[in-house]
Amino acid sequence: MKDAKLASKSDSKSQTLVNLSEQVVVGGKELVIIGGPCSVESLEQMETVTQKLSVSSVQALRGGVYKPRTSPYAFQGMGKAGLEILSEMRSQYNIPVVTEVMTVSQIELVANHADMLQVGSRNMHNFDLLKALGKVKKPILLKRGLAATIEEFVMAAEYILSHGNPNVVLCERGIRSFDNYTRNVLDLGAIAALKQITHLPAIVDPSHAVGKRELIAPLAKAAIACGADGLIIECHPEPEKSVSDARQALSLEAMAELVNSLKPVAASVGRSISENTGVGSKPTPFHCSSQLNVA
């Protein structure tokens, strides 16, 4: 890893802290839980999600508005209208927002509405995008590529760091393998390795790793035990009706139960999970320019 000049750990105690807001920091003793649906579908959906999560121990809201899908005929996201909904949830509930950016041309718009910009697995090797994100003054959530080695993963982060942005959080989300019982194979060994190799925070996405909601809880617990600095988990008011990744989405009730069950695991490894982000105020009416009509 000699070429990872900025990402490599200089000593055993070095650790980067990435601020999503004044209250939410990734990489410290307190673990960060990011929750929300795979896709922003409507204002009503996101109000329901945010109301529930904002009074739980979930510290940040996720929701996709630009969706890279395997099929060109699948739902591709709400785009700018979805960003407006996320921005309103962020404002009304004082909760930081994480969403994906797919192209260089989208960066400015997404950065105006989100607190953290996500690079999806398919874009981990999009070097022009990584270079451009290096010039953005917003934290970046970098997901590991579908078949990327740990070295390639760290070097993708190096592209962002070397272009001026030190606020990078790594995300292990499973890699391709011969087994297809789970959606991907979660590489928890990568988390242990990353904690030795780099000073950057590393979180885990168990939802995309397994693709089955009933398997998320044990892997979330294992991720924390392995040293992950947080989790990003998909949840939806009506999981079976989700327009994308329905099989892996937790209900909002199951999400709250899971987060509570993680607290003793966190304590056992000297970490903690916020008791309550505690906003929960009813938002004022908001009218979005458009909404997805889900049949």
MIDOSE-1310 file (N, C-alpha, C; in nm, 2 decimals, decimal comma, always signed):
residues 295
mkda	+0,08/-0,12/+0,00/+0,00/+0,00/+0,00/+0,09/+0,13/+0,00; +0,21/+0,12/-0,05/+0,30/+0,23/-0,05/+0,25/+0,35/-0,13; +0,16/+0,33/-0,22/+0,11/+0,44/-0,30/-0,01/+0,51/-0,23; -0,06/+0,45/-0,12/-0,17/+0,52/-0,05/-0,11/+0,62/+0,05
klas	-0,05/+0,72/+0,00/+0,03/+0,81/+0,08/-0,06/+0,89/+0,18; -0,18/+0,92/+0,14/-0,27/+1,00/+0,23/-0,37/+0,91/+0,31; -0,40/+0,79/+0,25/-0,50/+0,71/+0,32/-0,44/+0,61/+0,42; -0,31/+0,59/+0,41/-0,24/+0,49/+0,50/-0,23/+0,55/+0,64
ksds	-0,24/+0,46/+0,74/-0,23/+0,49/+0,88/-0,08/+0,52/+0,91; -0,06/+0,64/+0,97/+0,08/+0,68/+1,00/+0,12/+0,62/+1,13; +0,03/+0,59/+1,23/+0,06/+0,53/+1,35/-0,06/+0,46/+1,40; -0,05/+0,38/+1,51/-0,16/+0,30/+1,56/-0,27/+0,38/+1,62
ksqt	-0,25/+0,50/+1,65/-0,36/+0,58/+1,71/-0,43/+0,68/+1,62; -0,38/+0,70/+1,50/-0,44/+0,79/+1,41/-0,57/+0,75/+1,36; -0,67/+0,84/+1,36/-0,81/+0,81/+1,32/-0,87/+0,94/+1,27; -0,92/+0,94/+1,15/-0,99/+1,05/+1,10/-1,14/+1,06/+1,15
lvnl	-1,18/+1,17/+1,19/-1,32/+1,19/+1,23/-1,39/+1,27/+1,12; -1,50/+1,22/+1,07/-1,57/+1,29/+0,96/-1,71/+1,34/+1,02; -1,73/+1,47/+1,01/-1,85/+1,53/+1,06/-1,96/+1,54/+0,96; -2,07/+1,48/+0,99/-2,19/+1,50/+0,90/-2,27/+1,62/+0,94
seqv	-2,26/+1,65/+1,07/-2,33/+1,77/+1,12/-2,25/+1,80/+1,25; -2,30/+1,90/+1,33/-2,24/+1,93/+1,46/-2,25/+1,82/+1,56; -2,36/+1,74/+1,54/-2,39/+1,64/+1,64/-2,34/+1,50/+1,59; -2,33/+1,48/+1,46/-2,30/+1,34/+1,41/-2,16/+1,34/+1,35
vvgg	-2,08/+1,25/+1,41/-1,94/+1,23/+1,37/-1,91/+1,09/+1,35; -1,85/+1,06/+1,23/-1,82/+0,92/+1,20/-1,67/+0,89/+1,23; -1,65/+0,79/+1,31/-1,51/+0,75/+1,34/-1,47/+0,77/+1,49; -1,57/+0,82/+1,57/-1,54/+0,84/+1,71/-1,59/+0,72/+1,79
kelv	-1,60/+0,73/+1,92/-1,64/+0,62/+2,00/-1,79/+0,59/+1,98; -1,87/+0,69/+1,94/-2,01/+0,66/+1,92/-2,03/+0,62/+1,77; -2,10/+0,50/+1,76/-2,12/+0,45/+1,62/-2,23/+0,53/+1,55; -2,22/+0,54/+1,42/-2,32/+0,62/+1,34/-2,41/+0,52/+1,27
iigg	-2,54/+0,53/+1,29/-2,64/+0,45/+1,22/-2,71/+0,54/+1,11; -2,70/+0,50/+0,99/-2,77/+0,57/+0,88/-2,88/+0,48/+0,83; -3,00/+0,53/+0,82/-3,12/+0,45/+0,78/-3,21/+0,52/+0,68; -3,29/+0,44/+0,61/-3,38/+0,50/+0,51/-3,40/+0,41/+0,40
pcsv	-3,49/+0,45/+0,31/-3,52/+0,36/+0,19/-3,42/+0,36/+0,08; -3,42/+0,26/+0,00/-3,33/+0,25/-0,11/-3,36/+0,37/-0,20; -3,49/+0,40/-0,23/-3,52/+0,51/-0,32/-3,62/+0,61/-0,25; -3,61/+0,73/-0,28/-3,71/+0,83/-0,24/-3,82/+0,82/-0,34
esle	-3,94/+0,79/-0,29/-4,06/+0,76/-0,38/-4,16/+0,87/-0,37; -4,18/+0,94/-0,26/-4,27/+1,04/-0,24/-4,25/+1,12/-0,12; -4,31/+1,24/-0,11/-4,30/+1,32/+0,01/-4,36/+1,24/+0,13; -4,47/+1,18/+0,11/-4,54/+1,11/+0,22/-4,46/+1,00/+0,27
qmet	-4,39/+0,92/+0,18/-4,31/+0,81/+0,22/-4,19/+0,87/+0,31; -4,13/+0,97/+0,27/-4,01/+1,02/+0,34/-4,05/+1,09/+0,48; -4,17/+1,15/+0,48/-4,22/+1,21/+0,61/-4,24/+1,09/+0,71; -4,30/+0,98/+0,66/-4,32/+0,87/+0,75/-4,19/+0,81/+0,80
vtqk	-4,09/+0,80/+0,71/-3,96/+0,74/+0,75/-3,89/+0,83/+0,85; -3,88/+0,96/+0,81/-3,81/+1,06/+0,89/-3,87/+1,08/+1,03; -4,00/+1,08/+1,04/-4,07/+1,10/+1,17/-4,03/+0,98/+1,26; -4,03/+0,86/+1,20/-4,00/+0,74/+1,29/-3,85/+0,74/+1,32
lsvs	-3,76/+0,76/+1,23/-3,62/+0,75/+1,26/-3,57/+0,87/+1,34; -3,63/+0,98/+1,33/-3,57/+1,10/+1,40/-3,59/+1,09/+1,55; -3,68/+1,00/+1,60/-3,70/+0,98/+1,74/-3,64/+0,85/+1,79; -3,55/+0,79/+1,70/-3,48/+0,67/+1,74/-3,34/+0,70/+1,75
svqa	-3,25/+0,59/+1,75/-3,11/+0,61/+1,76/-3,04/+0,62/+1,62; -3,12/+0,64/+1,52/-3,07/+0,66/+1,38/-3,03/+0,81/+1,37; -2,90/+0,83/+1,33/-2,85/+0,97/+1,33/-2,85/+1,03/+1,19; -2,86/+0,96/+1,08/-2,86/+1,02/+0,95/-2,96/+0,94/+0,86
lrgg	-3,01/+1,02/+0,76/-3,11/+0,97/+0,67/-3,05/+0,94/+0,53; -3,08/+0,82/+0,48/-3,04/+0,78/+0,35/-3,16/+0,78/+0,25; -3,14/+0,80/+0,13/-3,24/+0,78/+0,03/-3,19/+0,81/-0,11; -3,21/+0,72/-0,20/-3,15/+0,74/-0,34/-3,25/+0,82/-0,43
vykp	-3,19/+0,91/-0,50/-3,27/+0,99/-0,60/-3,21/+0,98/-0,74; -3,09/+0,93/-0,75/-3,03/+0,89/-0,88/-2,99/+0,74/-0,86; -3,06/+0,65/-0,94/-3,05/+0,51/-0,91/-2,98/+0,44/-1,03; -2,86/+0,39/-1,01/-2,79/+0,30/-1,11/-2,86/+0,16/-1,10
rtsp	-2,93/+0,13/-1,20/-3,00/+0,00/-1,20/-2,95/-0,09/-1,31; -2,95/-0,22/-1,28/-2,91/-0,32/-1,38/-2,99/-0,31/-1,51; -3,12/-0,30/-1,50/-3,21/-0,28/-1,62/-3,23/-0,14/-1,65; -3,22/-0,10/-1,77/-3,26/+0,04/-1,81/-3,40/+0,07/-1,80
yafq	-3,49/-0,03/-1,78/-3,63/-0,01/-1,77/-3,68/+0,00/-1,62; -3,59/-0,03/-1,53/-3,62/-0,02/-1,39/-3,63/+0,13/-1,35; -3,69/+0,16/-1,23/-3,70/+0,29/-1,18/-3,56/+0,35/-1,16; -3,54/+0,47/-1,21/-3,41/+0,53/-1,21/-3,40/+0,65/-1,10
gmgk	-3,50/+0,67/-1,03/-3,50/+0,77/-0,92/-3,57/+0,90/-0,96; -3,60/+0,98/-0,86/-3,68/+1,10/-0,88/-3,60/+1,22/-0,92; -3,47/+1,21/-0,91/-3,38/+1,32/-0,95/-3,40/+1,44/-0,86; -3,40/+1,56/-0,92/-3,41/+1,68/-0,85/-3,53/+1,69/-0,75
agle	-3,64/+1,64/-0,79/-3,76/+1,64/-0,70/-3,73/+1,56/-0,58; -3,66/+1,45/-0,59/-3,62/+1,37/-0,47/-3,53/+1,44/-0,38; -3,43/+1,52/-0,44/-3,34/+1,60/-0,36/-3,41/+1,70/-0,28; -3,52/+1,76/-0,34/-3,59/+1,86/-0,27/-3,66/+1,80/-0,15
ilse	-3,71/+1,68/-0,16/-3,78/+1,61/-0,05/-3,68/+1,59/+0,06; -3,56/+1,53/+0,02/-3,46/+1,51/+0,12/-3,41/+1,63/+0,19; -3,40/+1,74/+0,12/-3,36/+1,87/+0,18/-3,46/+1,92/+0,28; -3,59/+1,90/+0,25/-3,69/+1,94/+0,34/-3,69/+1,85/+0,47
mrsq	-3,67/+1,72/+0,45/-3,66/+1,64/+0,57/-3,54/+1,68/+0,66; -3,43/+1,71/+0,59/-3,31/+1,75/+0,66/-3,33/+1,88/+0,74; -3,41/+1,97/+0,68/-3,43/+2,10/+0,74/-3,53/+2,09/+0,86; -3,64/+2,02/+0,84/-3,75/+2,01/+0,94/-3,71/+1,92/+1,06
ynip	-3,63/+1,82/+1,03/-3,60/+1,73/+1,14/-3,45/+1,74/+1,19; -3,38/+1,83/+1,13/-3,24/+1,85/+1,18/-3,16/+1,72/+1,17; -3,18/+1,65/+1,06/-3,11/+1,52/+1,04/-3,02/+1,52/+0,92; -2,89/+1,49/+0,92/-2,81/+1,49/+0,80/-2,86/+1,39/+0,70
vvte	-2,83/+1,42/+0,57/-2,88/+1,34/+0,46/-2,77/+1,28/+0,38; -2,78/+1,16/+0,34/-2,68/+1,09/+0,26/-2,75/+1,04/+0,13; -2,69/+1,07/+0,02/-2,75/+1,03/-0,11/-2,64/+1,01/-0,21; -2,67/+0,93/-0,31/-2,57/+0,90/-0,41/-2,56/+1,00/-0,53
vmtv	-2,44/+1,02/-0,57/-2,41/+1,10/-0,69/-2,35/+1,01/-0,79; -2,39/+1,02/-0,92/-2,35/+0,92/-1,02/-2,25/+0,98/-1,12; -2,26/+1,11/-1,15/-2,18/+1,17/-1,25/-2,13/+1,31/-1,20; -2,02/+1,35/-1,26/-1,96/+1,48/-1,23/-2,06/+1,59/-1,24
sqie	-2,15/+1,59/-1,34/-2,25/+1,69/-1,36/-2,35/+1,70/-1,25; -2,37/+1,60/-1,17/-2,47/+1,60/-1,07/-2,41/+1,66/-0,93; -2,28/+1,67/-0,92/-2,22/+1,70/-0,79/-2,27/+1,83/-0,73; -2,28/+1,93/-0,81/-2,32/+2,06/-0,75/-2,46/+2,06/-0,69
lvan	-2,55/+2,00/-0,77/-2,69/+1,99/-0,73/-2,70/+1,91/-0,61; -2,64/+1,79/-0,61/-2,65/+1,70/-0,49/-2,59/+1,76/-0,37; -2,48/+1,83/-0,38/-2,41/+1,89/-0,27/-2,49/+2,00/-0,21; -2,58/+2,06/-0,28/-2,66/+2,17/-0,23/-2,78/+2,11/-0,14
hadm	-2,80/+1,98/-0,15/-2,91/+1,92/-0,08/-2,87/+1,82/+0,02; -2,75/+1,77/+0,02/-2,71/+1,66/+0,10/-2,59/+1,69/+0,19; -2,58/+1,62/+0,30/-2,46/+1,64/+0,39/-2,35/+1,55/+0,36; -2,38/+1,44/+0,29/-2,28/+1,34/+0,25/-2,31/+1,29/+0,12
lqvg	-2,21/+1,28/+0,03/-2,23/+1,23/-0,11/-2,18/+1,09/-0,12; -2,26/+1,00/-0,16/-2,23/+0,86/-0,17/-2,18/+0,82/-0,31; -2,07/+0,75/-0,32/-2,02/+0,69/-0,44/-2,06/+0,54/-0,44; -2,15/+0,50/-0,53/-2,19/+0,36/-0,53/-2,09/+0,27/-0,58
srnm	-2,12/+0,14/-0,56/-2,02/+0,03/-0,60/-1,98/+0,04/-0,74; -2,08/+0,07/-0,83/-2,05/+0,07/-0,97/-1,96/+0,18/-1,01; -1,95/+0,28/-0,93/-1,87/+0,40/-0,96/-1,74/+0,41/-0,88; -1,70/+0,31/-0,81/-1,58/+0,31/-0,73/-1,46/+0,33/-0,82
hnfd	-1,46/+0,28/-0,94/-1,35/+0,30/-1,03/-1,38/+0,41/-1,13; -1,47/+0,50/-1,11/-1,50/+0,62/-1,19/-1,41/+0,73/-1,15; -1,29/+0,73/-1,20/-1,18/+0,81/-1,15/-1,21/+0,96/-1,17; -1,27/+0,99/-1,28/-1,31/+1,13/-1,30/-1,41/+1,18/-1,20
llka	-1,50/+1,10/-1,16/-1,59/+1,13/-1,05/-1,52/+1,15/-0,92; -1,43/+1,05/-0,89/-1,35/+1,06/-0,76/-1,27/+1,19/-0,76; -1,20/+1,22/-0,87/-1,12/+1,34/-0,87/-1,21/+1,47/-0,84; -1,32/+1,47/-0,91/-1,41/+1,59/-0,89/-1,46/+1,60/-0,74
lgkv	-1,49/+1,48/-0,68/-1,54/+1,48/-0,54/-1,43/+1,52/-0,45; -1,30/+1,51/-0,49/-1,19/+1,56/-0,41/-1,19/+1,71/-0,40; -1,27/+1,78/-0,48/-1,27/+1,93/-0,48/-1,40/+1,98/-0,41; -1,48/+1,88/-0,36/-1,60/+1,92/-0,29/-1,58/+1,93/-0,14
kkpi	-1,64/+2,03/-0,08/-1,63/+2,04/+0,07/-1,74/+1,98/+0,14; -1,77/+1,85/+0,11/-1,87/+1,77/+0,17/-1,81/+1,63/+0,20; -1,85/+1,56/+0,30/-1,80/+1,42/+0,32/-1,84/+1,33/+0,21; -1,76/+1,23/+0,18/-1,79/+1,13/+0,08/-1,80/+0,99/+0,14
llkr	-1,91/+0,92/+0,11/-1,92/+0,78/+0,15/-1,88/+0,70/+0,03; -1,77/+0,63/+0,03/-1,72/+0,55/-0,08/-1,75/+0,40/-0,06; -1,83/+0,35/-0,14/-1,86/+0,21/-0,13/-1,76/+0,12/-0,21; -1,73/+0,01/-0,16/-1,64/-0,09/-0,22/-1,70/-0,14/-0,35
glaa	-1,62/-0,15/-0,46/-1,67/-0,20/-0,58/-1,71/-0,35/-0,58; -1,79/-0,39/-0,67/-1,85/-0,52/-0,67/-1,75/-0,64/-0,67; -1,63/-0,61/-0,72/-1,53/-0,72/-0,72/-1,39/-0,65/-0,69; -1,39/-0,54/-0,61/-1,27/-0,47/-0,59/-1,19/-0,54/-0,48
tiee	-1,06/-0,54/-0,49/-0,97/-0,58/-0,38/-0,96/-0,47/-0,27; -0,92/-0,50/-0,16/-0,90/-0,41/-0,05/-0,80/-0,29/-0,10; -0,70/-0,33/-0,16/-0,60/-0,23/-0,21/-0,67/-0,14/-0,31; -0,75/-0,19/-0,40/-0,81/-0,10/-0,50/-0,91/-0,01/-0,43
fvma	-0,98/-0,06/-0,33/-1,07/+0,02/-0,25/-1,00/+0,14/-0,18; -0,89/+0,11/-0,12/-0,82/+0,22/-0,05/-0,76/+0,32/-0,15; -0,72/+0,27/-0,27/-0,66/+0,36/-0,37/-0,77/+0,44/-0,43; -0,89/+0,39/-0,44/-1,00/+0,48/-0,48/-1,02/+0,60/-0,39
aeyi	-1,01/+0,57/-0,26/-1,02/+0,67/-0,16/-0,90/+0,77/-0,18; -0,79/+0,72/-0,21/-0,67/+0,80/-0,23/-0,69/+0,91/-0,34; -0,77/+0,87/-0,44/-0,80/+0,97/-0,55/-0,87/+1,09/-0,49; -0,97/+1,06/-0,40/-1,05/+1,17/-0,34/-0,96/+1,25/-0,25
lshg	-0,88/+1,19/-0,17/-0,79/+1,25/-0,07/-0,69/+1,34/-0,15; -0,63/+1,28/-0,25/-0,52/+1,35/-0,32/-0,57/+1,47/-0,40; -0,70/+1,49/-0,42/-0,75/+1,61/-0,48/-0,81/+1,71/-0,39; -0,78/+1,69/-0,26/-0,81/+1,79/-0,16/-0,92/+1,77/-0,06
npnv	-1,00/+1,66/-0,07/-1,10/+1,63/+0,03/-1,06/+1,52/+0,13; -1,04/+1,56/+0,25/-0,99/+1,46/+0,35/-1,11/+1,38/+0,42; -1,23/+1,42/+0,39/-1,35/+1,36/+0,46/-1,41/+1,25/+0,38; -1,34/+1,13/+0,39/-1,39/+1,01/+0,32/-1,42/+0,90/+0,42
vlce	-1,54/+0,84/+0,41/-1,58/+0,73/+0,49/-1,59/+0,61/+0,39; -1,52/+0,50/+0,43/-1,53/+0,38/+0,35/-1,65/+0,29/+0,39; -1,70/+0,22/+0,29/-1,82/+0,14/+0,32/-1,81/+0,00/+0,25; -1,80/-0,10/+0,33/-1,79/-0,24/+0,29/-1,94/-0,29/+0,27
rgir	-1,97/-0,33/+0,15/-2,11/-0,37/+0,12/-2,13/-0,51/+0,05; -2,02/-0,59/+0,07/-2,02/-0,72/+0,01/-1,97/-0,72/-0,13; -1,91/-0,84/-0,17/-1,84/-0,85/-0,30/-1,90/-0,97/-0,37; -1,88/-0,98/-0,50/-1,93/-1,09/-0,58/-1,85/-1,22/-0,55
sfdn	-1,93/-1,33/-0,55/-1,86/-1,46/-0,53/-1,94/-1,57/-0,61; -1,90/-1,69/-0,59/-1,97/-1,80/-0,66/-2,10/-1,83/-0,59; -2,12/-1,80/-0,47/-2,24/-1,83/-0,39/-2,34/-1,73/-0,42; -2,47/-1,77/-0,45/-2,57/-1,68/-0,47/-2,69/-1,69/-0,37
ytrn	-2,67/-1,76/-0,26/-2,77/-1,76/-0,16/-2,80/-1,62/-0,10; -2,69/-1,55/-0,08/-2,70/-1,41/-0,04/-2,67/-1,32/-0,16; -2,71/-1,20/-0,16/-2,69/-1,11/-0,28/-2,54/-1,10/-0,31; -2,47/-1,07/-0,20/-2,32/-1,06/-0,21/-2,26/-1,14/-0,09
vldl	-2,13/-1,14/-0,08/-2,06/-1,20/+0,04/-2,00/-1,09/+0,12; -2,05/-1,07/+0,24/-2,00/-0,96/+0,32/-1,86/-0,99/+0,37; -1,77/-0,91/+0,34/-1,63/-0,93/+0,38/-1,59/-0,86/+0,51; -1,63/-0,92/+0,62/-1,60/-0,85/+0,75/-1,45/-0,85/+0,78
gaia	-1,37/-0,94/+0,71/-1,23/-0,94/+0,72/-1,17/-0,81/+0,67; -1,24/-0,75/+0,57/-1,20/-0,62/+0,51/-1,21/-0,51/+0,62; -1,31/-0,52/+0,70/-1,32/-0,41/+0,81/-1,20/-0,42/+0,90; -1,17/-0,54/+0,95/-1,06/-0,56/+1,04/-0,93/-0,51/+0,97
alkq	-0,91/-0,55/+0,84/-0,79/-0,51/+0,77/-0,79/-0,35/+0,75; -0,90/-0,29/+0,71/-0,90/-0,15/+0,69/-0,87/-0,07/+0,82; -0,91/-0,12/+0,93/-0,88/-0,05/+1,06/-0,73/-0,06/+1,09; -0,65/-0,15/+1,03/-0,51/-0,16/+1,04/-0,44/-0,07/+0,93
ithl	-0,50/-0,07/+0,81/-0,43/-0,01/+0,70/-0,45/+0,14/+0,69; -0,57/+0,18/+0,72/-0,60/+0,32/+0,70/-0,66/+0,39/+0,82; -0,65/+0,52/+0,83/-0,70/+0,61/+0,93/-0,85/+0,65/+0,90; -0,90/+0,61/+0,78/-1,03/+0,66/+0,75/-1,14/+0,57/+0,82
paiv	-1,25/+0,63/+0,85/-1,36/+0,55/+0,91/-1,41/+0,45/+0,81; -1,46/+0,34/+0,86/-1,52/+0,24/+0,78/-1,65/+0,19/+0,84; -1,76/+0,19/+0,75/-1,88/+0,14/+0,80/-1,93/+0,02/+0,71; -2,04/-0,04/+0,75/-2,08/-0,16/+0,68/-2,23/-0,14/+0,63
dpsh	-2,26/-0,19/+0,51/-2,39/-0,20/+0,46/-2,44/-0,34/+0,45; -2,50/-0,39/+0,56/-2,54/-0,53/+0,55/-2,66/-0,56/+0,46; -2,74/-0,45/+0,43/-2,86/-0,47/+0,34/-2,82/-0,52/+0,20; -2,72/-0,45/+0,14/-2,68/-0,49/+0,01/-2,59/-0,62/+0,01
avgk	-2,53/-0,64/+0,13/-2,44/-0,76/+0,14/-2,52/-0,89/+0,13; -2,64/-0,89/+0,20/-2,71/-1,02/+0,20/-2,84/-1,02/+0,12; -2,90/-0,90/+0,10/-3,02/-0,90/+0,01/-3,14/-0,96/+0,07; -3,14/-1,00/+0,20/-3,25/-1,07/+0,26/-3,27/-1,01/+0,40
reli	-3,38/-0,95/+0,43/-3,40/-0,87/+0,55/-3,38/-0,96/+0,68; -3,41/-1,09/+0,67/-3,39/-1,17/+0,79/-3,25/-1,20/+0,83; -3,16/-1,17/+0,74/-3,01/-1,19/+0,77/-2,94/-1,06/+0,81; -3,01/-0,95/+0,80/-2,94/-0,82/+0,83/-2,89/-0,81/+0,97
apla	-2,98/-0,84/+1,07/-2,94/-0,82/+1,21/-2,82/-0,89/+1,26; -2,80/-1,02/+1,23/-2,68/-1,09/+1,28/-2,55/-1,03/+1,21; -2,56/-0,99/+1,09/-2,44/-0,93/+1,02/-2,41/-0,79/+1,07; -2,52/-0,72/+1,10/-2,50/-0,59/+1,16/-2,42/-0,60/+1,29
kaai	-2,46/-0,69/+1,38/-2,40/-0,71/+1,50/-2,25/-0,76/+1,48; -2,23/-0,85/+1,39/-2,09/-0,89/+1,36/-2,01/-0,78/+1,31; -2,06/-0,69/+1,23/-1,99/-0,58/+1,18/-1,94/-0,49/+1,29; -2,02/-0,46/+1,39/-1,98/-0,38/+1,50/-1,87/-0,45/+1,58
acga	-1,89/-0,58/+1,60/-1,79/-0,66/+1,68/-1,65/-0,66/+1,60; -1,65/-0,65/+1,47/-1,53/-0,64/+1,39/-1,46/-0,51/+1,39; -1,53/-0,41/+1,44/-1,47/-0,27/+1,45/-1,53/-0,17/+1,36; -1,64/-0,20/+1,29/-1,70/-0,10/+1,20/-1,74/+0,03/+1,28
dgli	-1,73/+0,14/+1,22/-1,76/+0,27/+1,28/-1,91/+0,31/+1,26; -1,98/+0,22/+1,20/-2,13/+0,25/+1,18/-2,19/+0,15/+1,08; -2,31/+0,18/+1,05/-2,39/+0,09/+0,96/-2,48/+0,18/+0,87; -2,51/+0,14/+0,75/-2,61/+0,20/+0,67/-2,70/+0,09/+0,63
iech	-2,83/+0,11/+0,67/-2,93/+0,00/+0,66/-3,06/+0,06/+0,59; -3,11/-0,03/+0,50/-3,23/+0,01/+0,43/-3,36/-0,02/+0,51; -3,45/+0,07/+0,51/-3,58/+0,05/+0,58/-3,69/+0,13/+0,50; -3,81/+0,08/+0,52/-3,92/+0,14/+0,43/-4,05/+0,12/+0,51
pepe	-4,15/+0,21/+0,50/-4,27/+0,20/+0,57/-4,35/+0,08/+0,53; -4,34/+0,03/+0,41/-4,40/-0,09/+0,36/-4,30/-0,16/+0,27; -4,21/-0,24/+0,33/-4,10/-0,30/+0,26/-4,14/-0,37/+0,13; -4,25/-0,45/+0,13/-4,28/-0,53/+0,01/-4,33/-0,44/-0,10
ksvs	-4,36/-0,31/-0,08/-4,40/-0,22/-0,18/-4,29/-0,13/-0,23; -4,17/-0,15/-0,18/-4,06/-0,06/-0,22/-4,03/-0,08/-0,37; -4,01/+0,03/-0,44/-3,99/+0,02/-0,58/-3,85/-0,04/-0,62; -3,76/-0,04/-0,52/-3,63/-0,10/-0,55/-3,58/-0,17/-0,42
darq	-3,51/-0,28/-0,44/-3,46/-0,36/-0,33/-3,56/-0,40/-0,22; -3,68/-0,43/-0,26/-3,78/-0,46/-0,16/-3,74/-0,58/-0,07; -3,68/-0,68/-0,12/-3,65/-0,80/-0,04/-3,56/-0,77/+0,08; -3,48/-0,67/+0,07/-3,38/-0,65/+0,17/-3,41/-0,53/+0,27
alsl	-3,53/-0,47/+0,24/-3,57/-0,35/+0,32/-3,63/-0,40/+0,45; -3,59/-0,34/+0,57/-3,66/-0,37/+0,69/-3,78/-0,27/+0,71; -3,88/-0,32/+0,79/-3,98/-0,22/+0,83/-3,93/-0,12/+0,92; -4,00/-0,01/+0,94/-3,95/+0,09/+1,03/-3,94/+0,04/+1,18
eama	-4,04/-0,05/+1,21/-4,04/-0,10/+1,34/-3,92/-0,20/+1,36; -3,89/-0,28/+1,26/-3,78/-0,37/+1,27/-3,65/-0,30/+1,27; -3,64/-0,18/+1,21/-3,52/-0,10/+1,21/-3,50/-0,05/+1,35; -3,60/+0,00/+1,42/-3,59/+0,05/+1,55/-3,54/-0,06/+1,65
elvn	-3,60/-0,18/+1,63/-3,57/-0,29/+1,72/-3,42/-0,33/+1,70; -3,38/-0,33/+1,57/-3,24/-0,37/+1,54/-3,14/-0,28/+1,61; -3,17/-0,15/+1,59/-3,08/-0,05/+1,65/-3,06/-0,07/+1,80; -3,18/-0,09/+1,87/-3,17/-0,11/+2,01/-3,09/-0,24/+2,05
slkp	-3,11/-0,34/+1,96/-3,04/-0,47/+1,99/-2,89/-0,46/+1,97; -2,84/-0,35/+1,90/-2,70/-0,33/+1,87/-2,63/-0,27/+1,99; -2,70/-0,20/+2,08/-2,64/-0,13/+2,19/-2,55/-0,21/+2,28; -2,59/-0,33/+2,32/-2,50/-0,41/+2,41/-2,38/-0,46/+2,33
vaas	-2,40/-0,49/+2,20/-2,28/-0,53/+2,12/-2,18/-0,42/+2,11; -2,23/-0,30/+2,09/-2,14/-0,18/+2,08/-2,07/-0,16/+2,22; -2,14/-0,18/+2,32/-2,08/-0,16/+2,46/-1,97/-0,26/+2,48; -1,99/-0,38/+2,43/-1,89/-0,49/+2,46/-1,76/-0,47/+2,39
vgrs	-1,76/-0,38/+2,29/-1,63/-0,35/+2,22/-1,59/-0,20/+2,25; -1,64/-0,15/+2,35/-1,60/-0,01/+2,39/-1,66/+0,10/+2,31; -1,77/+0,07/+2,24/-1,83/+0,18/+2,16/-1,97/+0,20/+2,21; -2,04/+0,30/+2,16/-2,18/+0,33/+2,20/-2,26/+0,37/+2,09
isen	-2,40/+0,37/+2,11/-2,49/+0,41/+2,01/-2,58/+0,52/+2,07; -2,61/+0,63/+2,00/-2,69/+0,73/+2,06/-2,82/+0,68/+2,11; -2,86/+0,73/+2,22/-2,99/+0,69/+2,28/-3,11/+0,74/+2,20; -3,09/+0,86/+2,15/-3,21/+0,93/+2,08/-3,16/+1,05/+2,02
tgvg	-3,18/+1,07/+1,89/-3,15/+1,20/+1,82/-3,25/+1,30/+1,86; -3,37/+1,26/+1,90/-3,47/+1,34/+1,97/-3,53/+1,46/+1,91; -3,55/+1,47/+1,78/-3,61/+1,59/+1,72/-3,76/+1,56/+1,72; -3,81/+1,49/+1,62/-3,95/+1,44/+1,62/-4,06/+1,55/+1,61
skpt	-4,03/+1,67/+1,57/-4,13/+1,77/+1,56/-4,21/+1,75/+1,43; -4,33/+1,78/+1,43/-4,41/+1,77/+1,31/-4,37/+1,87/+1,20; -4,33/+1,83/+1,08/-4,28/+1,92/+0,98/-4,40/+2,01/+0,93; -4,37/+2,13/+0,89/-4,47/+2,21/+0,82/-4,49/+2,16/+0,68
pfhc	-4,61/+2,18/+0,62/-4,64/+2,13/+0,49/-4,54/+2,17/+0,39; -4,51/+2,08/+0,30/-4,41/+2,11/+0,19/-4,46/+2,06/+0,06; -4,45/+2,14/-0,04/-4,50/+2,10/-0,17/-4,39/+2,08/-0,27; -4,37/+1,95/-0,31/-4,26/+1,92/-0,40/-4,31/+1,94/-0,54
ssql	-4,21/+1,96/-0,63/-4,24/+1,99/-0,77/-4,30/+1,87/-0,84; -4,27/+1,75/-0,79/-4,32/+1,63/-0,85/-4,30/+1,51/-0,76; -4,38/+1,40/-0,78/-4,37/+1,29/-0,70/-4,38/+1,16/-0,78; -4,33/+1,06/-0,74/-4,34/+0,93/-0,81/-4,47/+0,87/-0,78
nva	-4,54/+0,83/-0,88/-4,67/+0,77/-0,87/-4,65/+0,62/-0,87; -4,66/+0,56/-0,74/-4,64/+0,42/-0,73/-4,77/+0,34/-0,74; -4,78/+0,26/-0,83/-4,91/+0,18/-0,85/-4,92/+0,08/-0,74
